Amino acid sequence: MRHPSSPFWRLVVLAALLAAASPGEAADIGGVHVPDIEQVNGKNLHLNGAGRRTYSFLDIHIYIASLYLEHPSADPEQIIRSPETKLLEVTFERDIGAEDARSSWRVGFANNCLAPCHLPAAETDAFIAGVPAMHKGDRFRLLFQQNSATITVNDQPIGVVTDPELANAILATFLGPKPASPSLRQALLAGHS
């Protein structure tokens, strides 16, 4: 039997990783089914990438996120600025208190809304105040259309963001220069064709 660190096993592991990240393939991450296509308002959105958000060196599982685009891309700035329909779906793997979730959004905005980005204070405050506690199994969806965003939790609407800069900043917290999880950012951009 070959040693696990041999070049043969490295190739086997690499092939498995590439197969798991192939575009157009449905995935299962931690028991969460991630389909290859989501249909939204008559449009087929293609899985651009999916991955797990973890926390700390203990690798605590927080959520599974998947990004769907009309036209898959590896360019985060192009994705953020595109007026095309985009869907970011987040399925929680653990309970998160409302204040912890709100704090994460504040930090994400501060890290990714850099000059000349300027967020409207009232709408940003309303968005953050509307972020609820999340529970294991909850599905948080951000649907971006024409520079706005519709937010739902478990298919129940919780808000609409009409300011294009804020909508872009929301997506930038996942894809921007300083996301909470660089490895998740990479995974969301990995499945493009």
Sequence and secondary structure as in RCSB ss.txt:
>XXXX:A:sequence
MRHPSSPFWRLVVLAALLAAASPGEAADIGGVHVPDIEQVNGKNLHLNGAGRRTYSFLDIHIYIASLYLEHPSAD
PEQIIRSPETKLLEVTFERDIGAEDARSSWRVGFANNCLAPCHLPAAETDAFIAGVPAMHKGDRFRLLFQQNSAT
ITVNDQPIGVVTDPELANAILATFLGPKPASPSLRQALLAGHS
>XXXX:A:secstr
   TTSHHHHHHHHHHHHHHT TT  EEETTEEE SEEEETTEEEEEEEEEEEEETTTTEEEEEEEEEESS  S 
HHHHHH  S EEEEEEESS B HHHHHHHHHHHHHHH  TT    HHHHHHHHHT   B TT EEEEEEETTEEE
EEETTEEEEEE  HHHHHHHHHHHHSSS S HHHHHHHHHT  
